[in-house]
Structures are given as C-alpha cells and as structure tokens.
Amino acid sequence: MKAPYTAGPDIHVLPSVLPIPGLGDQPVNAFLVRGAEPLLVDAGMPVDREEFLEALWSLIDPADLRWVAVTHDDRDHTGALRSVLQAAPQAKVVANAISVTRISEEFTIPGERVVTANPGSRIKLADRELSFHRPPTFDSPGTLALFDHSDGTLYSSDSFGTVLEEIGHDFSEVAEKEFFEGFDVLNRAIAPWTAIVDEERFAARLRPLAGLSPERLLSAHGPTVRGAAVERLFEAMVRMPALPAWLPEADLDLEAALDAHEAAGGR
C-alpha cells in the first residue's frame, strides 16, 4: 500500500502497486467517494488487506459506509471485501451477478446486502446517480465501469490502465511515451481477444462511453486522468484491435509477480 491521496472533491484513492517483472509497476487502486451515502469502489489486494483496512478506516467510520461497488471479482479488486462488509454492517455490495457468483466461491454475501447491476443499469443515491457500463477492455465477463453523473467521474475498472517504471498520482506527472507504452501492454494483456475483434464494431461500442464526456477518468490500474487528457486515452483505446494481442518480447509471468509481491510483504 501507498499513502492515500485525493483525485477530486470527496474522492480518495487507496493505492497500491503490483510489480510486473521486466516491465515496471502496475498501479492497483480502490476509491472511496465521500458524501451523503459514502461509496467504496473495489477493495484492494489480499496481500495488502490489513494496510488497506487501516487506510480505509482512517478516512471513514465503518458505520458510515453505505455502498461497495465491485467492478469485477478479480482478487486485486476484492482482497479486503469480506473484512469491509464485516466491519460496515450498513454497506451493500453493487456488482454484476456473475461477479457475485464467483465471489461466493470464497464467502457468501447475504442476499439482502447485494444489489446486482448490468451494463445499462442506473442507481440513484442520496446525492449522486451512478450508471453502469461495459468498459472497452476486460478480463472477466462480470466487469462493470461506473459513471458518476454528479461530478463526471468514470471509474473504468481495469480498462485504460497502464504499467509504469515510476507511478505518479496524476497523468501530468508521468512521461506520456511511457504511459502509452504501458497502456498498450496492459490493455492487450487483460483483453487479448481485442486482436480478433472487428475494428469498426469495437469503435462503435466505445463511442457511447466516450459520449459521456468524463471530466475525470479513474482506472484501477492508472493515475488520475483529467480534462482533455481523457479524450487522448479514448483515442489510444480505439486502436487496440489493430495491435498485436501480446508483445512478443514481453515475459509477463503474473503468477511470479504475485509470488514476488507477497514474499515482499505486499510492499
């Protein structure tokens, strides 16, 4: 875990890092949205569980948390979920039914604490409205992106992420060439199927998401992207089906990366 920082008014980033041997570091972010009904987007990695919980509860009283949106069930998004739900009795989980089913392989979330969502779903909270979308790249069929209509923030799950030699909090703090090289690597790695997708159909599915005109893009695996830079990420994403499915010279042994991260105590 790294120290939390803010990505916007009432938006706190809970950041960690997953080293990818031979390439650099992959950011791993969860997000706490403060407000009338506080919302947690994703729940960190298992190896960071205790530090994640310490950081989270330093920002909010567990009794005040109302929602936990799970973008998908991968372990780097659900590592502290069970502990969060145990500590926050009023919090409900919002997730796709596929993700809920897969999470239930490890532990059961009571039905009364689950709200299922699909691409196209909308949920109104006391002070904001959330819509749910299929992000352009994903590695789980239950993956959802969230758009907060109150402040124009798109929480894009894995999509639009990158791998960097040195992680910054904001897109403006990193070298653009490095960012987009890592962007191409990560988005192909999580979605190798883009290499067999029709380019026009992929672009057509991307347009409605771009049409939301996000003011801020928050990927689970990238720095905060704001304003005009968001459009540049959409322009980079539309090229994905034209790229090879994988960098032939890249040795991305994710199992080894996870082992190394855990052996280092998650630091």
C-alpha positions as CSV (number, residue, x, y, z in Angstrom):
1,M,0.0,0.0,0.0
2,K,0.9,3.6,-0.6
3,A,-0.4,6.6,1.2
4,P,-4.0,7.6,0.2
5,Y,-4.4,10.8,-1.9
6,T,-7.3,12.7,-3.4
7,A,-8.4,12.6,-7.1
8,G,-11.1,15.2,-6.7
9,P,-13.6,16.7,-4.2
10,D,-14.6,13.9,-1.9
11,I,-12.7,11.2,-3.9
12,H,-9.9,9.4,-2.1
13,V,-7.6,7.0,-3.9
14,L,-6.4,3.9,-1.9
15,P,-3.3,3.0,-4.0
16,S,-1.1,0.0,-4.1
17,V,1.5,-1.4,-6.6
18,L,1.9,-4.8,-8.2
19,P,5.4,-5.3,-9.7
20,I,5.4,-6.8,-13.2
21,P,8.9,-8.3,-13.8
22,G,10.6,-6.9,-16.8
23,L,8.1,-4.1,-17.3
24,G,7.6,-2.0,-14.2
25,D,4.8,-1.4,-11.7
26,Q,1.1,-1.8,-12.2
27,P,-0.9,0.6,-10.1
28,V,-3.7,-1.1,-8.1
29,N,-6.3,1.5,-6.9
30,A,-9.5,1.4,-5.0
31,F,-11.6,4.6,-4.5
32,L,-13.6,6.0,-1.6
33,V,-16.2,8.5,-2.5
34,R,-17.4,10.6,0.4
35,G,-20.8,12.1,0.5
36,A,-24.3,11.5,1.9
37,E,-24.0,7.8,1.1
38,P,-20.3,7.0,1.0
39,L,-19.2,4.6,-1.7
40,L,-16.2,2.4,-1.9
41,V,-15.2,1.3,-5.4
42,D,-13.3,-2.1,-5.2
43,A,-11.5,-3.4,-2.1
44,G,-7.7,-3.9,-2.8
45,M,-5.4,-6.9,-2.9
46,P,-5.3,-9.7,-0.4
47,V,-1.6,-9.1,0.4
48,D,-2.5,-5.5,1.4
49,R,-5.6,-6.4,3.4
50,E,-4.5,-5.1,6.8
51,E,-2.9,-1.9,5.4
52,F,-5.9,-1.4,3.1
53,L,-8.3,-1.6,6.0
54,E,-6.2,0.7,8.2
55,A,-6.1,3.3,5.4
56,L,-9.8,3.0,4.6
57,W,-11.0,3.3,8.2
58,S,-8.7,6.3,8.7
59,L,-10.9,8.1,6.1
60,I,-14.3,7.0,7.1
61,D,-16.1,5.4,10.1
62,P,-17.1,1.8,9.1
63,A,-20.7,2.6,10.4
64,D,-21.0,5.3,7.7
65,L,-20.1,3.3,4.6
66,R,-23.2,2.6,2.6
67,W,-22.1,1.1,-0.7
68,V,-19.3,-1.1,-2.1
69,A,-19.2,-1.3,-5.9
70,V,-17.2,-4.3,-7.1
71,T,-16.2,-3.7,-10.7
72,H,-15.3,-7.4,-11.1
73,D,-14.3,-10.3,-8.9
74,D,-10.5,-10.5,-9.6
75,R,-8.5,-10.8,-6.4
76,D,-6.9,-7.4,-6.7
77,H,-10.4,-5.8,-6.5
78,T,-11.9,-8.0,-3.7
79,G,-9.0,-8.6,-1.4
80,A,-10.5,-6.9,1.7
81,L,-14.1,-7.2,0.7
82,R,-15.2,-9.7,3.3
83,S,-13.5,-7.7,6.1
84,V,-15.0,-4.5,4.8
85,L,-18.5,-6.0,4.9
86,Q,-18.0,-7.4,8.4
87,A,-16.9,-4.0,9.7
88,A,-19.5,-2.0,7.9
89,P,-22.9,-3.5,8.6
90,Q,-24.9,-0.9,6.6
91,A,-22.9,-1.3,3.4
92,K,-24.4,-3.0,0.4
93,V,-22.5,-4.5,-2.5
94,V,-23.2,-3.4,-6.0
95,A,-21.9,-5.8,-8.6
96,N,-22.8,-7.9,-11.7
97,A,-24.4,-11.2,-10.9
98,I,-21.5,-13.1,-12.4
99,S,-19.1,-11.4,-10.0
100,V,-21.3,-12.1,-7.1
101,T,-21.5,-15.8,-8.0
102,R,-17.7,-16.0,-8.3
103,I,-17.2,-14.2,-5.0
104,S,-19.5,-16.8,-3.4
105,E,-16.9,-19.4,-4.1
106,E,-14.9,-17.9,-1.3
107,F,-17.6,-16.5,1.0
108,T,-21.3,-15.7,0.9
109,I,-22.7,-12.2,0.8
110,P,-26.3,-12.2,2.3
111,G,-28.8,-11.6,-0.4
112,E,-30.2,-8.5,1.3
113,R,-26.8,-6.9,1.1
114,V,-26.5,-7.3,-2.7
115,V,-27.7,-5.1,-5.5
116,T,-27.0,-6.5,-8.9
117,A,-26.2,-4.3,-11.9
118,N,-25.7,-4.8,-15.6
119,P,-24.4,-2.5,-18.4
120,G,-27.2,0.0,-18.8
121,S,-28.3,-0.1,-15.1
122,R,-28.6,3.1,-13.1
123,I,-28.7,3.6,-9.3
124,K,-29.8,6.8,-7.5
125,L,-28.1,7.6,-4.2
126,A,-29.0,10.5,-2.0
127,D,-26.5,12.9,-3.6
128,R,-25.5,11.2,-6.9
129,E,-26.6,9.0,-9.7
130,L,-24.5,6.1,-11.0
131,S,-24.8,4.4,-14.4
132,F,-23.1,1.1,-15.3
133,H,-21.3,0.3,-18.5
134,R,-19.2,-2.3,-20.2
135,P,-15.6,-1.0,-20.3
136,P,-13.8,-1.5,-23.7
137,T,-11.2,-3.9,-22.3
138,F,-11.8,-6.5,-19.6
139,D,-10.7,-10.0,-18.4
140,S,-13.9,-11.0,-16.6
141,P,-17.4,-11.3,-18.0
142,G,-18.8,-9.6,-14.9
143,T,-16.8,-6.4,-15.4
144,L,-18.6,-3.0,-14.9
145,A,-17.4,0.5,-15.3
146,L,-19.2,3.2,-13.2
147,F,-20.1,6.7,-14.2
148,D,-20.9,9.2,-11.5
149,H,-23.2,11.8,-13.1
150,S,-22.9,14.2,-10.2
151,D,-19.2,15.0,-10.9
152,G,-18.5,13.4,-14.3
153,T,-16.1,10.7,-13.0
154,L,-15.7,7.4,-14.9
155,Y,-14.4,4.5,-12.8
156,S,-13.2,2.3,-15.6
157,S,-12.1,-0.9,-13.7
158,D,-9.0,-2.4,-15.3
159,S,-9.6,-0.6,-18.6
160,F,-7.4,2.4,-19.5
161,G,-4.8,1.3,-17.1
162,T,-1.0,1.2,-17.7
163,V,2.3,-0.2,-16.4
164,L,4.9,2.4,-15.4
165,E,8.5,2.4,-14.2
166,E,7.5,5.1,-11.7
167,I,3.9,5.7,-10.7
168,G,2.5,9.2,-10.3
169,H,-0.8,10.3,-8.9
170,D,-1.8,12.2,-12.0
171,F,-1.4,11.7,-15.7
172,S,0.5,15.0,-15.9
173,E,3.2,13.6,-13.6
174,V,4.3,10.7,-15.8
175,A,6.1,10.6,-19.1
176,E,3.5,10.3,-21.8
177,K,5.5,8.0,-24.0
178,E,6.0,5.6,-21.1
179,F,2.3,5.9,-20.1
180,F,1.0,5.0,-23.6
181,E,3.6,2.1,-24.0
182,G,2.4,0.7,-20.7
183,F,-1.2,1.4,-21.7
184,D,-0.9,-0.7,-24.9
185,V,0.7,-3.6,-22.8
186,L,-1.8,-3.7,-20.0
187,N,-5.0,-3.3,-22.1
188,R,-3.8,-6.1,-24.5
189,A,-2.8,-8.2,-21.6
190,I,-6.3,-8.1,-20.0
191,A,-8.1,-8.3,-23.3
192,P,-6.0,-10.4,-25.8
193,W,-9.4,-11.0,-27.6
194,T,-9.2,-7.5,-29.0
195,A,-6.8,-8.9,-31.7
196,I,-9.7,-10.8,-33.2
197,V,-12.3,-8.1,-32.8
198,D,-13.7,-6.1,-35.8
199,E,-12.2,-2.6,-35.5
200,E,-15.3,-0.8,-36.6
201,R,-17.5,-2.7,-34.1
202,F,-15.0,-2.1,-31.3
203,A,-15.0,1.6,-32.1
204,A,-18.8,1.7,-32.2
205,R,-19.0,0.1,-28.7
206,L,-16.5,2.7,-27.4
207,R,-18.4,5.8,-28.6
208,P,-21.3,5.7,-26.1
209,L,-18.8,5.6,-23.2
210,A,-16.8,8.5,-24.7
211,G,-20.1,10.2,-25.3
212,L,-20.5,10.6,-21.5
213,S,-17.7,13.2,-21.8
214,P,-16.0,12.2,-18.5
215,E,-14.4,15.1,-16.6
216,R,-12.2,12.6,-14.8
217,L,-11.1,9.0,-15.6
218,L,-10.1,6.8,-12.7
219,S,-8.7,3.4,-13.7
220,A,-8.0,0.7,-11.1
221,H,-4.6,0.5,-12.8
222,G,-3.6,4.0,-13.7
223,P,-3.1,7.6,-12.4
224,T,-5.9,10.1,-12.3
225,V,-6.6,11.5,-15.8
226,R,-8.5,14.8,-16.2
227,G,-10.0,17.1,-18.8
228,A,-8.6,17.0,-22.3
229,A,-6.3,14.1,-21.5
230,V,-9.3,11.8,-21.1
231,E,-10.1,12.1,-24.8
232,R,-6.5,11.1,-25.6
233,L,-7.0,7.8,-23.7
234,F,-10.1,7.1,-25.7
235,E,-8.2,7.8,-28.9
236,A,-5.5,5.4,-27.8
237,M,-8.1,2.8,-26.8
238,V,-9.8,2.8,-30.2
239,R,-6.5,1.5,-31.8
240,M,-6.5,-1.7,-29.6
241,P,-7.9,-4.2,-32.2
242,A,-5.2,-3.1,-34.7
243,L,-2.4,-4.0,-32.4
244,P,-0.9,-7.5,-31.8
245,A,-2.5,-9.4,-29.0
246,W,0.7,-9.5,-27.0
247,L,4.2,-8.0,-27.1
248,P,6.3,-10.9,-28.4
249,E,9.3,-9.9,-26.3
250,A,7.4,-9.4,-23.1
251,D,7.7,-12.1,-20.4
252,L,4.7,-11.3,-18.3
253,D,4.6,-14.1,-15.7
254,L,1.8,-12.7,-13.5
255,E,1.9,-15.7,-11.1
256,A,5.6,-15.0,-10.5
257,A,4.8,-11.3,-10.0
258,L,2.1,-12.1,-7.4
259,D,4.5,-14.5,-5.6
260,A,7.2,-11.9,-5.5
261,H,4.8,-9.2,-4.2
262,E,3.5,-11.5,-1.4
263,A,7.1,-12.5,-0.5
264,A,8.0,-8.9,-0.1
265,G,5.1,-8.4,2.3
266,G,3.0,-6.6,-0.2
267,R,5.3,-3.7,-0.4
